Amino acid sequence: RTRAGKCYRMYTEKVFQKELPDETAPEIQRTGLSGTVLMLKSLAIDPIKFSFLDPPKLEAICKALRTLYWLGALDQNGQIQHLGLLMNRFPVEPSLSKLLVLSKLCLCEREMLTIASMVTVEQLWVNPSDERGKKKADKQKQRFF
């Protein structure tokens, strides 16, 4: 809230007082770290020694390192590979960035860009409110089925 007013909650006061946490965990502690670790590695920074403002659990960093090794972004010693540097250029999860990098070799960049775009958005289709817009949108959607 930014000013005085009323606040309506969709739960009871008892639930608010006893069951809900006082504050949520920082996002870096709730989300996957593969992209963050890849960026740190590309800057030659050790993610285990890096002083995060809200440090994630060591297990989460290790899981991210394993994922990046599995994707081929890191070698067995944890050093960033050429593929990892290329993957780091894309502002998406490392698994999608590898897909985009390798799509060039398979000559299917356009298709992979479409797939990557589709899986990174919450709502794929826009539903216009007017009847004419709905018909036009439905016609465009049919291209994908």
C-alpha positions as CSV (number, residue, x, y, z in Angstrom):
1,R,0.0,0.0,0.0
2,T,1.1,3.5,-0.7
3,R,-1.6,5.5,1.1
4,A,-4.4,5.1,3.6
5,G,-7.3,2.9,2.6
6,K,-8.9,-0.4,3.1
7,C,-7.3,-3.8,2.5
8,Y,-9.4,-6.9,1.8
9,R,-7.8,-10.2,2.5
10,M,-9.2,-13.5,1.1
11,Y,-8.4,-15.4,4.3
12,T,-9.3,-15.3,8.0
13,E,-7.4,-13.3,10.6
14,K,-6.5,-16.6,12.3
15,V,-4.8,-17.9,9.1
16,F,-3.0,-14.5,8.7
17,Q,-1.7,-14.5,12.3
18,K,-0.8,-18.2,12.6
19,E,-0.1,-19.7,9.2
20,L,1.3,-17.1,6.8
21,P,5.0,-16.2,7.1
22,D,5.9,-12.7,8.3
23,E,7.9,-12.2,5.1
24,T,8.6,-14.2,2.0
25,A,12.1,-15.6,1.2
26,P,14.1,-13.5,-1.2
27,E,13.6,-14.5,-4.8
28,I,17.2,-15.7,-5.2
29,Q,16.4,-18.3,-2.5
30,R,13.2,-19.4,-4.2
31,T,14.2,-19.7,-7.9
32,G,16.6,-21.7,-10.0
33,L,20.2,-20.4,-10.0
34,S,21.5,-21.8,-13.2
35,G,21.3,-18.5,-15.1
36,T,22.9,-16.5,-12.2
37,V,25.7,-19.1,-11.8
38,L,26.3,-19.0,-15.6
39,M,26.6,-15.3,-15.6
40,L,29.0,-15.3,-12.6
41,K,31.1,-18.0,-14.3
42,S,31.2,-15.9,-17.5
43,L,32.7,-13.1,-15.4
44,A,35.2,-15.5,-13.8
45,I,33.6,-15.2,-10.4
46,D,33.3,-18.2,-8.2
47,P,29.6,-18.5,-7.3
48,I,30.4,-20.4,-4.1
49,K,32.6,-17.6,-2.8
50,F,30.4,-14.7,-4.2
51,S,28.9,-12.6,-1.4
52,F,25.2,-12.6,-2.3
53,L,23.1,-10.0,-0.5
54,D,20.7,-12.9,0.5
55,P,22.9,-16.0,0.0
56,P,21.2,-19.0,-1.5
57,K,21.8,-22.4,0.0
58,L,25.0,-24.1,-1.0
59,E,23.0,-27.1,-2.3
60,A,21.2,-24.8,-4.7
61,I,24.5,-23.4,-6.1
62,C,25.8,-27.0,-6.4
63,K,22.7,-28.0,-8.2
64,A,23.1,-25.1,-10.7
65,L,26.7,-26.1,-11.3
66,R,25.7,-29.7,-12.0
67,T,23.0,-28.5,-14.4
68,L,25.5,-26.3,-16.2
69,Y,28.0,-29.2,-16.5
70,W,25.2,-31.4,-17.8
71,L,24.3,-28.8,-20.4
72,G,28.0,-28.5,-21.5
73,A,28.4,-25.0,-20.3
74,L,31.0,-26.0,-17.8
75,D,33.8,-28.6,-17.9
76,Q,34.5,-31.2,-15.2
77,N,36.6,-28.7,-13.3
78,G,33.8,-26.1,-13.3
79,Q,35.5,-23.9,-15.9
80,I,33.2,-22.1,-18.4
81,Q,33.3,-23.5,-21.9
82,H,32.8,-21.7,-25.2
83,L,29.3,-23.1,-25.3
84,G,28.7,-21.6,-21.9
85,L,29.9,-18.2,-23.1
86,L,27.5,-18.3,-26.0
87,M,24.6,-19.5,-23.8
88,N,25.2,-16.5,-21.5
89,R,24.4,-14.1,-24.3
90,F,20.7,-15.0,-24.2
91,P,18.5,-13.6,-21.4
92,V,16.7,-17.0,-20.9
93,E,17.2,-20.1,-18.8
94,P,20.4,-22.0,-19.7
95,S,18.5,-25.0,-21.1
96,L,16.7,-22.7,-23.6
97,S,19.8,-20.8,-24.4
98,K,21.6,-24.0,-25.3
99,L,18.6,-24.9,-27.5
100,L,19.0,-21.6,-29.3
101,V,22.7,-21.9,-29.7
102,L,22.5,-25.4,-31.1
103,S,19.6,-24.5,-33.4
104,K,22.1,-22.7,-35.6
105,L,23.9,-26.0,-36.3
106,C,20.7,-27.8,-37.1
107,L,19.5,-24.9,-39.4
108,C,16.2,-24.6,-37.4
109,E,16.7,-21.2,-35.7
110,R,13.3,-19.9,-36.6
111,E,11.5,-22.9,-35.2
112,M,13.5,-22.9,-32.0
113,L,13.0,-19.2,-31.5
114,T,9.2,-19.8,-31.8
115,I,9.3,-22.6,-29.3
116,A,11.5,-20.7,-26.8
117,S,9.2,-17.7,-27.1
118,M,6.2,-19.8,-26.4
119,V,7.5,-21.6,-23.3
120,T,8.8,-18.4,-21.7
121,V,5.5,-16.5,-21.5
122,E,2.7,-17.1,-19.0
123,Q,-0.3,-16.5,-21.3
124,L,0.3,-17.6,-24.8
125,W,-2.8,-16.2,-26.4
126,V,-4.3,-12.7,-26.2
127,N,-8.1,-12.7,-26.1
128,P,-9.6,-9.4,-27.5
129,S,-12.8,-8.2,-25.9
130,D,-14.6,-7.2,-29.1
131,E,-16.2,-9.7,-31.4
132,R,-14.2,-8.7,-34.5
133,G,-11.0,-9.0,-32.6
134,K,-12.0,-12.4,-31.3
135,K,-12.7,-13.7,-34.8
136,K,-9.4,-12.4,-36.1
137,A,-7.5,-13.9,-33.1
138,D,-9.3,-17.3,-33.5
139,K,-8.3,-17.3,-37.2
140,Q,-4.7,-16.7,-36.3
141,K,-4.7,-19.4,-33.6
142,Q,-5.9,-21.9,-36.2
143,R,-2.5,-21.7,-37.9
144,F,-1.0,-23.5,-34.9
145,F,-3.5,-26.4,-34.8
